[in-house]
């Protein structure tokens, strides 16, 4: 994935004119217009014509590949307004960071992957899952912002301050639950749908994922090496491997006694089996 991400970066750098400046403005404006027209369409024909239907697309209605993202999410005016304002802010922020070409590539690839996911469900599970709105596309945009600016604070319902990283974790739990439910129901296409639909997120942020994984592994390797060195040095100097910091008993004097290192204490502090759960934790 990292190589694919590098190839996308090179393409966007070499072809900056392929982007659509202010793409999110056009998306939000189209959402607002469609919502206004839909309020006067009591038959629901407008939205049913625009939504993504895998079976209809395979029968030649190709406009649905694009038009489904023009349907606003939500039904009440206030919720639609909040949604449009929020995703406009996310889109404009990421476009300023990435540039028009890369942001356009990200958004359009999210659209195509959502279509591919819906077709996958149709072929694997035999289910026609309509997409009315850019749900997965906007979620991928939200996760992209949260990964880039995790400490940004937003006010939930204009009252409760919460960081973007916590919102992203809550959203991730819901998607993970959807995957698990699909697997337990034996609907593998439905389980893979959110993964496939937001594959652009994993591609674009693959360097960050690899870097954090390497840092995590390196830190634990370093801690393991330091721990082994500390144990060896302790044995060489004092003649035992483990000594309880509460009662002072050692594994040399009491070979049948079990010793553990407390995970809640700062640093490495050893306790016998009688005191591992009965001691004051070190915090400094």
Secondary structure, 3 states (H helix, E strand, C coil): CHHHHHHHHHHHHHCHHHCCCCHHHHHHHHHHHHHHHHHCCCCCHHHHHHCECHHHHHCCCCCHHHHHHHCCCCCCHHHHHHHHHHHHHHHHHHHHHHCHHHHHHHHHHHHHHHHHHHHHHHHHHCCCCCECCCHHHHHHHHHHHHHHCCCCEEEECCCEEEEHHHHHHHHHHHHHHHHHHHHHCCCHHHHHHHHHHCHHHHHHCHHHHHHHHHHHHHHHHHHHHHHHHHHHHHHHHHCCCCECCCCCCECCCCCCCCEEECCCCCCCCEEECCCCCCCCCCCC
